[in-house]
Structures are given as C-alpha cells and as structure tokens.
Amino acid sequence: MGIALWIAAGLAAFLVARIVPTSRRSVWFPELAVSIAFAAIAGLVATALDFGGWKELDWRAGTFAFFVAFAVLGVMRALRKAAAAPGPARPKG
C-alpha cells in the first residue's frame, strides 16, 4: 500500500503542477514520468528514514514524496525556461 501512496503523491504533484501555466508544455508525458519516478525514489528514501514502508501507509512518506516530486517538476520547468531564454546581447566591435 505504501507504493500506491507514493505513486498517488507523484500523480497529485503532476496534477498540481499542470495548473501552473508558467513554462508548461503541451507534451505532458515526460513530466508525468518524472514526477512518478521521483515520488517512488522519495518513497524509498522515506522508508530508509523509517517513515512507514513500502507495505504500509504513512502520511509522512506521502507528504515527502509529494513535495520531492513537486520540487523536481519545478526545477525541470526552470531549467527548460532558462534554456529557452535568449542569451545576453554581444557588443559589436
């Protein structure tokens, strides 16, 4: 049941991130895959920190997985926006 909680937390982070329109692309699958993958990784870290486990529901593990997935999506969007921004103007001469 803990793994299902982690996946649900990753899905919830993805859905909340889709509400924010800044730097949102129409292709949604990479963000969904990244959010679920990092929520699962965060769930494993939460298990190592003794926040529940992969067989038991624990609100701390779900919250940790949600915030890690949400933060990774934010970093991903910030990097995408920085890569798309024009560079500084070069002086002529």
Backbone as ProteinMPNN parsed JSONL, in Angstrom:
{"seq_chain_A": "MGIALWIAAGLAAFLVARIVPTSRRSVWFPELAVSIAFAAIAGLVATALDFGGWKELDWRAGTFAFFVAFAVLGVMRALRKAAAAPGPARPKG", "coords_chain_A": {"N_chain_A": [[0.818, -1.202, 0.0], [2.053, 1.204, 0.545], [3.604, 1.823, -1.689], [1.626, 2.415, -3.543], [0.667, 4.737, -2.397], [2.886, 6.421, -2.747], [2.97, 6.597, -5.557], [0.49, 7.781, -5.99], [0.983, 10.219, -4.731], [2.953, 11.266, -6.429], [1.428, 11.505, -8.762], [-0.453, 13.361, -7.875], [1.236, 15.57, -7.435], [1.997, 16.046, -10.07], [-0.504, 16.752, -11.19], [-1.111, 19.091, -9.753], [1.022, 20.669, -10.565], [0.386, 20.96, -13.241], [-1.573, 22.838, -13.198], [-0.316, 25.266, -12.879], [0.582, 27.599, -15.197], [3.054, 28.579, -16.124], [5.762, 28.13, -18.192], [4.771, 25.719, -19.095], [4.51, 22.937, -21.112], [2.839, 21.521, -23.979], [3.239, 18.838, -24.205], [2.829, 16.338, -22.016], [3.617, 13.895, -21.002], [6.448, 13.424, -20.336], [6.722, 14.961, -17.957], [4.895, 13.673, -16.284], [6.028, 11.101, -16.07], [8.488, 11.727, -14.856], [7.62, 12.853, -12.427], [6.316, 10.698, -11.155], [8.413, 8.842, -11.038], [10.337, 10.165, -9.409], [8.808, 10.47, -7.118], [8.575, 7.837, -6.329], [11.264, 7.255, -5.794], [11.652, 9.068, -3.69], [9.878, 7.924, -1.898], [11.199, 5.538, -1.323], [13.434, 6.595, -0.052], [12.13, 7.739, 2.114], [11.285, 5.413, 3.356], [13.757, 4.399, 4.117], [14.35, 6.321, 5.995], [12.629, 5.608, 7.923], [9.933, 6.358, 7.704], [7.264, 4.961, 7.677], [6.732, 2.471, 5.22], [7.164, 0.286, 2.354], [5.008, -1.342, 2.38], [3.095, -0.285, 4.045], [0.811, 2.37, 4.793], [1.696, 5.715, 5.295], [1.408, 8.962, 6.339], [3.519, 10.738, 6.406], [5.429, 9.737, 4.612], [3.992, 9.942, 2.224], [3.612, 12.722, 2.065], [6.27, 13.593, 1.925], [7.06, 12.363, -0.494], [5.329, 13.684, -2.264], [6.179, 16.418, -2.072], [8.864, 16.233, -2.893], [8.575, 15.3, -5.54], [7.118, 17.439, -6.603], [8.951, 19.529, -6.292], [11.014, 18.659, -7.989], [9.703, 18.791, -10.45], [9.386, 21.551, -10.585], [12.075, 22.411, -10.745], [12.731, 21.205, -13.144], [11.071, 22.599, -14.949], [12.087, 25.185, -14.579], [14.708, 24.917, -15.537], [14.138, 24.297, -18.197], [12.934, 26.667, -19.007], [15.054, 28.457, -18.655], [16.825, 27.495, -20.554], [15.495, 28.099, -22.874], [15.468, 30.811, -22.926], [16.644, 33.848, -24.399], [20.119, 34.551, -24.931], [22.599, 36.806, -23.449], [23.081, 40.019, -24.976], [25.606, 40.542, -27.376], [28.307, 42.781, -27.529], [28.999, 44.879, -30.322], [31.871, 45.158, -32.292]], "CA_chain_A": [[0.0, 0.0, 0.0], [2.914, 2.374, 0.57], [3.992, 2.15, -3.061], [0.467, 3.079, -4.154], [0.642, 6.096, -1.848], [3.935, 7.189, -3.408], [2.535, 6.861, -6.934], [-0.589, 8.768, -5.895], [1.602, 11.508, -4.408], [3.567, 11.74, -7.665], [0.341, 11.916, -9.655], [-1.008, 14.608, -7.327], [2.2, 16.639, -7.725], [1.874, 16.327, -11.504], [-1.759, 17.465, -11.442], [-0.986, 20.447, -9.214], [1.963, 21.393, -11.425], [-0.269, 21.262, -14.513], [-2.413, 24.022, -13.005], [0.561, 26.424, -13.036], [0.838, 27.65, -16.635], [4.377, 29.08, -16.471], [6.673, 27.192, -18.837], [4.109, 24.432, -19.283], [4.469, 22.492, -22.498], [1.66, 20.711, -24.268], [3.619, 17.444, -24.011], [2.71, 16.138, -20.575], [4.108, 12.59, -20.574], [7.718, 13.453, -19.587], [6.51, 15.459, -16.594], [4.218, 12.622, -15.522], [7.002, 10.047, -15.789], [9.473, 12.241, -13.897], [7.005, 13.033, -11.112], [6.081, 9.382, -10.537], [9.713, 8.226, -10.746], [10.956, 10.793, -8.247], [7.989, 10.164, -5.946], [8.962, 6.484, -5.906], [12.583, 7.372, -5.171], [11.448, 9.721, -2.402], [9.255, 6.94, -1.025], [12.252, 4.637, -0.848], [14.215, 7.358, 0.931], [11.29, 7.842, 3.311], [11.35, 4.109, 4.008], [15.064, 4.328, 4.782], [14.287, 7.214, 7.151], [11.635, 4.994, 8.802], [8.603, 6.961, 7.56], [6.405, 3.922, 7.103], [7.423, 1.466, 4.436], [6.518, 0.05, 1.074], [3.795, -2.126, 2.607], [2.165, 0.385, 4.95], [0.522, 3.77, 4.516], [2.156, 6.675, 6.289], [1.199, 10.288, 5.773], [4.803, 11.419, 6.265], [6.04, 9.278, 3.364], [3.226, 10.529, 1.129], [3.922, 14.151, 2.003], [7.65, 13.71, 1.46], [7.077, 12.013, -1.916], [4.651, 14.761, -2.988], [6.999, 17.623, -2.148], [10.047, 15.96, -3.713], [8.138, 15.263, -6.939], [6.734, 18.801, -6.981], [10.184, 20.317, -6.414], [11.716, 18.228, -9.196], [8.991, 19.372, -11.587], [9.725, 22.972, -10.614], [13.441, 22.528, -11.26], [12.677, 20.822, -14.554], [10.493, 23.722, -15.69], [13.007, 26.326, -14.52], [15.807, 24.65, -16.466], [13.606, 24.399, -19.554], [12.722, 28.084, -19.292], [16.37, 29.089, -18.775], [17.423, 27.07, -21.816], [14.77, 28.732, -23.972], [15.638, 32.269, -22.866], [17.749, 34.327, -25.232], [21.339, 34.88, -24.207], [22.891, 38.251, -23.377], [23.491, 40.63, -26.237], [27.055, 40.717, -27.504], [28.642, 44.097, -28.086], [29.625, 44.877, -31.649], [33.028, 45.982, -32.297]], "C_chain_A": [[0.859, 1.261, 0.0], [3.33, 2.803, -0.826], [2.848, 2.852, -3.78], [0.345, 4.516, -3.656], [1.696, 6.967, -2.521], [3.538, 7.55, -4.831], [1.408, 7.887, -6.946], [-0.037, 10.154, -5.567], [2.285, 12.096, -5.636], [2.538, 12.218, -8.664], [-0.289, 13.223, -9.177], [-0.072, 15.782, -7.587], [2.135, 17.023, -9.194], [0.617, 17.139, -11.794], [-1.718, 18.894, -10.91], [-0.052, 21.275, -10.091], [1.335, 21.74, -12.774], [-1.183, 22.474, -14.404], [-1.596, 25.284, -13.261], [0.975, 26.521, -14.504], [2.249, 28.082, -17.029], [5.259, 27.956, -16.989], [6.073, 25.796, -18.997], [4.08, 24.121, -20.766], [3.22, 21.659, -22.716], [1.965, 19.223, -24.125], [3.692, 17.189, -22.513], [3.339, 14.833, -20.098], [5.46, 12.65, -19.858], [7.564, 13.957, -18.152], [5.834, 14.403, -15.718], [5.204, 11.525, -15.127], [8.019, 10.494, -14.739], [8.855, 12.366, -12.506], [6.762, 11.69, -10.417], [7.404, 8.715, -10.173], [10.346, 8.842, -9.504], [10.118, 10.613, -6.989], [8.329, 8.768, -5.42], [10.329, 6.499, -5.23], [12.469, 8.017, -3.798], [10.778, 8.774, -1.409], [10.261, 5.94, -0.475], [13.146, 5.323, 0.186], [13.426, 7.497, 2.226], [11.266, 6.522, 4.066], [12.674, 3.948, 4.744], [15.109, 5.216, 6.022], [13.231, 6.76, 8.167], [10.322, 5.781, 8.849], [7.687, 5.916, 6.933], [7.236, 2.896, 6.363], [6.687, 1.235, 3.133], [5.248, -0.768, 1.212], [2.756, -1.396, 3.456], [2.006, 1.855, 4.583], [1.046, 4.634, 5.661], [2.066, 8.055, 5.661], [2.507, 11.022, 5.571], [5.503, 11.025, 4.974], [5.319, 9.873, 2.161], [3.515, 12.009, 0.958], [5.335, 14.381, 1.47], [7.734, 13.417, -0.037], [6.421, 13.108, -2.752], [5.567, 15.961, -3.158], [8.276, 17.41, -2.959], [9.668, 15.962, -5.187], [7.779, 16.665, -7.432], [7.964, 19.687, -7.168], [10.963, 19.94, -7.67], [11.026, 18.77, -10.445], [9.278, 20.865, -11.702], [11.119, 23.216, -11.162], [13.476, 22.216, -12.751], [12.125, 21.961, -15.414], [11.42, 24.933, -15.684], [14.178, 26.129, -15.476], [15.349, 24.762, -17.914], [13.409, 25.862, -19.945], [14.059, 28.806, -19.455], [17.041, 28.712, -20.092], [16.758, 27.756, -23.003], [14.959, 30.243, -24.004], [16.794, 32.691, -23.766], [18.947, 34.719, -24.365], [21.572, 36.384, -24.164], [23.366, 38.769, -24.743], [25.0, 40.842, -26.245], [27.345, 42.079, -28.094], [29.327, 43.973, -29.455], [30.932, 45.644, -31.577], [34.279, 45.306, -32.418]], "O_chain_A": [[0.42, 2.294, -0.505], [3.403, 3.996, -1.121], [3.08, 3.787, -4.546], [-0.039, 5.408, -4.412], [1.43, 8.127, -2.833], [3.745, 8.683, -5.266], [1.371, 8.762, -7.81], [-0.54, 11.156, -6.074], [2.206, 13.303, -5.864], [2.747, 13.224, -9.342], [-0.618, 14.09, -9.987], [-0.53, 16.875, -7.922], [2.211, 18.206, -9.527], [0.663, 18.104, -12.557], [-2.236, 19.808, -11.551], [-0.31, 22.454, -10.332], [1.725, 22.733, -13.388], [-1.53, 23.076, -15.419], [-2.116, 26.263, -13.797], [1.648, 25.623, -15.011], [2.604, 27.953, -18.2], [5.473, 26.954, -16.307], [6.802, 24.805, -19.029], [3.67, 24.952, -21.577], [2.618, 21.155, -21.768], [1.046, 18.424, -23.942], [4.531, 17.767, -21.822], [3.575, 14.675, -18.9], [5.618, 11.976, -18.84], [8.205, 13.438, -17.238], [6.17, 14.26, -14.542], [5.212, 11.075, -13.982], [8.368, 9.729, -13.84], [9.495, 12.021, -11.513], [6.984, 11.57, -9.212], [7.511, 8.091, -9.117], [10.839, 8.119, -8.638], [10.67, 10.604, -5.888], [8.365, 8.547, -4.21], [10.53, 5.836, -4.213], [13.11, 7.572, -2.846], [11.073, 8.815, -0.215], [10.187, 5.543, 0.688], [13.561, 4.71, 1.17], [13.991, 7.385, 3.314], [11.229, 6.517, 5.297], [12.713, 3.425, 5.857], [15.815, 4.913, 6.984], [12.975, 7.452, 9.152], [9.677, 5.864, 9.894], [7.378, 6.008, 5.746], [8.309, 2.5, 6.818], [5.7, 1.909, 2.842], [4.482, -0.879, 0.255], [1.625, -1.87, 3.567], [2.949, 2.5, 4.123], [0.86, 4.318, 6.836], [2.593, 8.284, 4.572], [2.614, 11.847, 4.663], [6.102, 11.87, 4.309], [5.959, 10.265, 1.185], [3.649, 12.495, -0.165], [5.555, 15.274, 0.651], [8.404, 14.143, -0.771], [6.906, 13.427, -3.837], [5.718, 16.471, -4.268], [8.722, 18.328, -3.647], [10.367, 16.563, -6.003], [8.107, 17.028, -8.561], [8.014, 20.499, -8.091], [11.514, 20.813, -8.342], [11.696, 19.166, -11.398], [9.399, 21.385, -12.811], [11.322, 24.133, -11.959], [14.168, 22.883, -13.52], [12.658, 22.248, -16.486], [11.523, 25.633, -16.691], [14.594, 27.071, -16.15], [16.085, 25.265, -18.763], [13.685, 26.249, -21.081], [14.181, 29.682, -20.311], [17.751, 29.528, -20.68], [17.4, 27.969, -24.031], [14.642, 30.886, -25.005], [17.795, 31.984, -23.882], [18.797, 35.158, -23.225], [20.825, 37.148, -24.775], [23.964, 38.042, -25.537], [25.589, 41.266, -25.251], [26.699, 42.49, -29.057], [30.128, 43.068, -29.688], [31.052, 46.651, -30.878], [35.329, 45.948, -32.429]]}, "name": "protein", "num_of_chains": 1, "seq": "MGIALWIAAGLAAFLVARIVPTSRRSVWFPELAVSIAFAAIAGLVATALDFGGWKELDWRAGTFAFFVAFAVLGVMRALRKAAAAPGPARPKG"}
